[in-house]
Amino acid sequence: MLVSEFHYDLPAELIAQEPLADRSGSRLLHLSRDSGAIEDLTFRDFPGLLRPNDLLVFNNTRVFPARLYGRRGGLRSQALSPANPASRDFLRGRVEVLLTKQLRRDPNEWECLVRPGRKIGVGEHLFFGEQDELQAEVIARGEFGERQIRFGPTENYFAIVEKIGHIPLPPYIARDDSPGDRERYQTVYARERGSVAAPTAGLHFTPEILSALRDRGIETAEVTLHVGLGTFQPVRVERVEEHALHSEPYSISKETAEQINRARAGGRRVVAVGTTAVRTLEYAAQKHGGEVRAESGEANLFIYPGYLFQVVGALLTNFHLPQSTLLMLVCALGGKENVLRAYSHAVEQRYRFYSYGDCMFVE
């Protein structure tokens, strides 16, 4: 299967650059995968599309300000120290670091993307904050601009990151982040810090929508998957089957595992809010022969057409980039022809696309 089969044309003006003032004011495209029927609705209609016995599964990850701006120092041999004013003569310009994954073997070590990518080598020191509150050393280099860095021992590390970091808006949002993005590029139910990109299907929910779901008796559950590097990496192969996903940390509680297994045993539908929830549930089920267990680990399941879903029966999702793994996942559930036709309809009807854009419900 060719990656080019998942292409569609999108006018640049349809890429949402700002969020709507009202989260739940987004449009919703309703796609029936059985009939292929398309319906134009608003997100406020979403609770009414669910069946009374559905189990709705959210990803409760929380985005942190993972984009750091700093300065380049020198190599380890130059013994740079921000405490030594003379050493600042060696600082050589601005650097941008996007933290993408905290490494489990050492909480001070991170995978990241860096700019300027070609110039920053192993052994180089980086300094962040007006007072150099954070210092890091580049300890390894990846193939496509990735680096591994190690921060020096620091008290209240995440408190400093929260203070000096920036919300990592996706590259198709052509503006700097603003203070408002700290709240808006975050679901209202976000709790577990660790993502560098929001699970965007959840951005449409408000306390009022969640209340409407409860009033309808819809059961809800939460999983955690921290969105990392894979979200920012394009598919660089011609054939879909040759692509490999980066792994991302996930966690499923005992309560959630019991809810999911109970729903499946009762023939009830599991509805995933976002592709991240899909990947978490399907990876966990595939790992244990169809059973979802309470556990934490690293998920790297690549879902594309031909995949047989074991858990998820319906999906709420935003619109995704052409030829992306997320679009392939949606096509796997809804059918490639159905989904690409729905995307063509969304373009014709001037839907807003991507992270701050509108959404679709595939069932």
N, C-alpha and C positions, 0 to 999 in steps of 0.2 A: 504494500500500500504506500503510495507516494504522499509525501508531506504536502506537495502542491495541490492535492485534492481538497485540502482544507483552507484554500484561499478564498477570500471575498474582498470586494472593493469597498472601502469606507472613506467617504469625504472627511477631511481633517476637521471640518467645522462641527462634526457630530461627536467628536471626542470631548466629553464633559471636562471642563477645566475647573469648575467650582461646584460644590455641593448645592443642592436645593435648600432653601431655608427650612422647609418641612421635610424631614426624612421620609415620611410615609406618602409624600406627594408624588413619588416617582410613578412612571407608567409601568405596566406589567403586561408582557406578552404571554398569553396562555396557549401552550402547544400540547395537543393530544397526540401522543406517539402512535396510538392505534389507528386513528382516522387521518392524522395529519392536519386536522382543523386548527386554525389560528384565530385567536380572539384578542382584541385590544381592550385592556382593562387598566385600572390603577392599582397600586399596591394595597390600598385600603380594602380592595376586594379579596385579598389573599386569604384571610381567615375563612371566608365563605366557600373557597375552593377546596378546603380540606374536608376529609371525611371525619365524622365524630370519633372514630376509633383509631385515627392516625397517631403515630408517634413521630413528633417533630424533633430533629436532632440538630443542635447548634454547636459551633466551635467557639469556645469561650476564651480563646487566646487574646492577649492584649498587645497592641503595637507599642513599642518603646521608641524613643527618639534616637534611632540607630545610625543616623548620618552625622558624622563628626567632621568638623573642619579644623585643620591644624597646620603645623609647619614641619617641614622636613629638617632633620638634624644631620648627623653624620654617621659614619660607621662606628662600630663598637670600639675600634682601636683609637678613635679620637676622644674617647672618654668624656662625652658631652654631659653636662649637668646643668639643668636650669638654675640651680643654686649658684652657679658660677657665671657672673655676667659676661666674662670674656668668652665663654663657650658659645654665646649667642651669635658671635660673629660667624659661626659655621652654618647657621640656619640658612636653608637654600630655597625658600619659597613655599607656597601654599600646597596643601595636600587635602584630598577629600577621601574619607574612609566610610564605607557602608558596612557595618557589622551585620553578618548574615547568619552566623550560627555559633553559639557558645559551645566549646568542646568539652565533653564530659570529663575527660581525663585531667583537665586543669581549668578551673573556673576563670582564670586570668587569660586563657588562650581563646582566640576567636578566628573563625574563617571570615574573610571580608573581601570586598571589592575595593580597589584603590584607584585614584586618579592623581597624577598622571601615571598610568599603569606601567609603561615601559621604563620609567626612570627610577622607580622605587625598588631597590634590590634587597636581598637578604642581608641582614646585619644592620640595616639602617634604622635610625631612631626617629620617632615621630612624637610631636608634642601637641597637646590639645588644651584649649582654654586660654583665656587672657593671662592667667597666672601659671600656665603649664600644669593645670591640676591633674591631668592624665599624661602619662608617658608610656610609649610602647616601642617594642622592637620587632622588626620583621624577621620571622624565623623560618619561613618556607614560602615557596612560590608555586602557583598553579599554572595551568596551561592557558587559560583564557582571561588573564588579568587577576585571578584570585590570589590572595595572600593569606598566610597565617601570621597573626601577630600575638605577642605576649605583652600584656600590660604589667607595669611594675606594681608591687604591693601598694594598695590604696584603701584606706578606710572609706566606707560609704560609696563604693564604686558606682552603683546604680544611681545613687542620689546625685553624683556628679554628672553622670550621663544624662539624667533627666534635666539637669540645669543647663548644660552646654550643648546637648545634642539637638538635632533637628528631625522632625517627622520625615521619614523617607518616602515622600510622594513618588509614584512611578514616573519613569522618564517621559511618558506621553503627556503628563501634565506639565505644560511648558511655563512654569512659574516657580518661584521660591515658595517654600512652605510659609504659612502664616500662623500666628498664635491660635487662630480658630481651628486649624487642622488638628491640633492636639486633641480636641474633643470630637470633631466631626469625622476624622479618619479613624474612627473607633466605634465598635458596636456598643450599644447601651448596656449589654450584658458581659462585656469584656472583663476578665478577672486575672487570668494567668499570663504574666508578662513573658514575652519571648519572641514575638513576631516582628518582621521587618516589612510586612505588608498586611493590610487588613483582609479578613475574610469578607469580601465586599458584599456578598448577598445579604449579610446580616446588617449592613448599614441602613437598610430601609426600616428596620423595626424601631418602634417607639414604645414607651411604657403603655400607651393606650392600645397599641396593636397587641402587645403581649397580654394585656388585660382582656381584650376581645377573644384571644385564643383560649384563655382560661374559662371565660364565660361559655364558650362552646364546648368545653370539656376536653379540649385537645391536650394530650399528655406531651410533655417536653422532657428532653434529656440533653446532657452536655458532654462533649468530648473536648480534648485539647490537641490541636496540632499547630506547632509554631512554624509559620510560613518563613521559608528561608531562601537560599540562593536560587533554587530551581525556578522561582517565580520570575527572576530577572534574566534567565538564560534562554536564548532562542534555540530552536531546534536546528542543528547545524548539519544534519544528514539529509539525504534525499528520500530514504525509505523510513517510514514510521517505525518499523520493527527494530531498527538499528539504534534508536535513541534510548538513552538511559537517564532516569531521573536522579537528582540528588536526594539523599535521605533527609528527612525532617523529623524532629522529636515529636512524639505523640504520647498521650496518656488517656486511659479509659478507667473510670472509677468502677468499683464493685456495683454501686447502685445503677450506673448507666448500663453496664453489661447485663445486669439482671433485667432491666427494662427492655432492652433490645431483644434478648432471647425470649422473654415472655411475650413480646409483641409478635415475634416471628412464629412462635409455637401456636399462638392464637389466630394466625392467618391475617394479622393486621399489617397495614402498610407502614413502612419506615420512610419518612420524608426527610431528606438531607437539606439543610440550609447551607448551600455553598459546596463547591468542589472539594474543599479541604475536609469537610465532614464526610463526603463520599469516600475519599481516599483513606481516611482513618478507619472507617467502618469496614470497607472492603478488604483492606490490608489485614486487619485483625481477624476477619472471618476466614480469609484465605489461609492465614497462618495456622489456624486450628480446625481445619476441615469443616468450616461453616459455622463454628461456634465463636461468639464474641466473649472474650475473657477480660477480666480486670488486669491491666498491665500497663507498663510504660516501655517505650522502645523507640526505634527509628523506622519510619515508613518510607518506602521508595516505590510503591506500586504505580506503574504506568498503565493507565486505562485508555484504550482506544477501541474503535469499532471491532466487534468480534468477541469482546470481553463478556462473560456471563456474570451478571450481578447476583450476588448471594444475599445481600442485605437490603440495599437501597431500591425502593420502588418508585420514587418521584424526587424531583430536584428543583429547588429554587436557586437561581443563579443569575449573576450579571452577564453582560455580553463580553466576550473575550477576543483577544487579538487574533488576526488571521494566522493560520498555520501554527497555532500554539497548542501545547499539550492540554490546556484547559478546554479549548474548543473541541479537541479530539475526545475528551472525556464526555462532554455534553452530547456529542454525536454518537458515542457508544451507547448512551442511555436512550436518546430520543430518535436515533436513526439519522445517518448522515444527510440523506436527501431532505428529510423533514426539517432538521436543524438549519441547514444552509438555506433552505427556502424561507424559514422563519427569519433568519438574519437578513435576507434580501428584503423581506417585508418590513423589517425594523428600519432598514436604511431608507426605504421608500417613504415610510411614515415618519421619518425624522426623529426616531428614538435617540436618546442620549446614550453614548457608549462608554464602556470600561468602568473604572473604579467608582467614580462619582456619578455614574450614569444610571439608566433604568435597568429593569430586570426581566427575567422570563421564568415561567413555571412550566416544567416539563413533567407530564404525568401520563 
